[in-house]
Amino acid sequence: MNLNSIRIEVLSAHMRELKGTSKKTGNDYHMAMQEAYVHTGNAYPDKIELPCIRNSDRTGYIPYPPGNYGLTVSNFTVRDGRLLLDLQASPLVALDNPLGDASKPSESSEASEPGKAAPKPAQAAPKPAQAA
């Protein structure tokens, strides 16, 4: 069996913030989304809205820097018998990133200035040399 990984491509650190009051509960809400593309093996990637990660003091959001990301088992949870993608519990993992110096969202980058002071990527395995 061949299991292909799912690659998520972020092209811009721009976030779209959504704030308001729920009509159903009357509670305030605040969330932030980023445009991204998911590569699932089809001829073309699908455009998605990727939820941004809350900062440690939960007052704002941290955008993913431009780059390629993958999912791991820790990105999933089971609730009420349903498999759910949970990016708040575990952020996406950076892949070998030709699009930028990104390993994961960094609180050192200001939400008002997305992509500023992006962290250094994890060391990628060297690519095999091609036969001459």
C-alpha positions in Angstrom: 0.0 0.0 0.0 1.4 3.4 -1.0 0.5 6.2 1.5 1.1 9.6 0.1 1.5 12.5 2.5 -0.6 15.6 2.4 1.3 18.8 1.7 -0.1 22.2 2.6 1.4 25.2 0.8 1.3 28.7 2.3 2.1 31.4 -0.2 1.6 34.5 2.1 1.7 35.2 5.8 -1.4 37.5 5.4 -4.1 36.7 7.9 -7.8 37.4 7.7 -9.2 38.0 11.2 -12.8 37.4 12.1 -14.4 39.0 15.1 -18.0 39.3 16.3 -20.7 38.0 18.4 -22.4 34.6 17.8 -26.0 34.9 17.0 -26.6 31.4 18.4 -24.9 31.8 21.8 -24.3 35.5 22.2 -20.6 34.9 23.0 -17.9 36.9 21.4 -15.5 35.2 19.0 -12.2 35.9 17.4 -10.3 33.7 14.9 -7.8 34.2 12.1 -7.5 32.3 8.8 -4.8 32.1 6.1 -5.2 31.2 2.5 -3.3 28.0 1.6 -3.4 25.2 -0.9 -3.6 21.5 -0.1 -1.8 19.0 -2.4 -3.6 15.7 -2.2 -2.3 14.0 -5.4 -4.9 15.5 -7.8 -3.8 17.4 -10.9 -4.2 20.7 -9.1 -4.1 21.7 -5.4 -7.3 22.7 -3.6 -7.6 26.2 -2.1 -8.3 26.1 1.7 -8.6 28.4 4.7 -6.0 27.4 7.2 -6.7 28.4 10.9 -3.9 30.4 12.4 -2.4 29.3 15.8 -3.2 31.4 18.9 -0.2 33.0 20.6 0.8 31.8 24.1 -1.2 34.4 26.0 -4.2 33.8 23.8 -4.6 37.5 22.8 -3.9 37.1 19.1 -2.8 34.8 16.3 0.4 33.8 14.7 0.4 33.3 10.9 2.3 30.5 9.3 5.3 31.9 7.3 5.2 31.1 3.5 6.4 27.5 2.9 5.4 23.9 2.7 3.9 22.0 5.6 2.8 18.5 6.4 0.4 16.8 8.7 1.4 14.4 11.5 -0.6 12.0 13.6 -0.6 14.6 16.4 -2.7 17.0 14.1 -5.7 14.6 14.5 -8.0 13.9 17.4 -11.1 11.8 17.9 -14.1 13.4 19.5 -17.5 11.8 19.8 -16.3 9.0 17.5 -15.3 11.5 14.7 -11.8 12.0 13.4 -11.0 15.7 13.5 -8.1 17.9 12.3 -6.9 19.9 15.3 -4.2 22.5 14.4 -4.5 24.3 17.7 -3.2 21.4 19.7 -0.3 20.7 17.3 0.8 23.1 14.5 1.7 21.9 11.1 5.2 20.6 10.6 7.5 22.4 8.1 8.8 20.4 5.2 12.0 21.2 3.2 11.0 24.8 2.4 12.0 26.4 -0.8 9.4 29.1 -0.2 10.9 30.6 3.0 12.7 30.1 6.3 9.7 28.5 8.1 9.6 25.7 10.6 6.4 26.7 12.4 4.5 29.8 13.4 6.8 31.9 15.6 5.6 34.3 18.4 8.6 36.4 17.6 6.8 37.6 14.5 4.2 40.2 15.1 0.7 39.4 14.0 0.5 43.0 12.6 3.6 42.3 10.5 3.2 38.7 9.2 6.3 36.8 8.3 8.7 39.2 10.2 11.6 37.4 12.0 10.6 33.9 10.7 12.4 31.0 12.5 15.2 29.1 10.8 14.1 25.8 9.2 14.9 22.4 10.6 17.9 20.7 8.8 16.6 18.7 5.9 18.2 15.4 4.8 20.6 15.9 1.9 19.3 15.1 -1.5 20.8 12.1 -3.2 23.3 12.8 -5.9 22.2 12.1 -9.5 24.0 9.5 -11.5 26.1 11.0 -14.3 
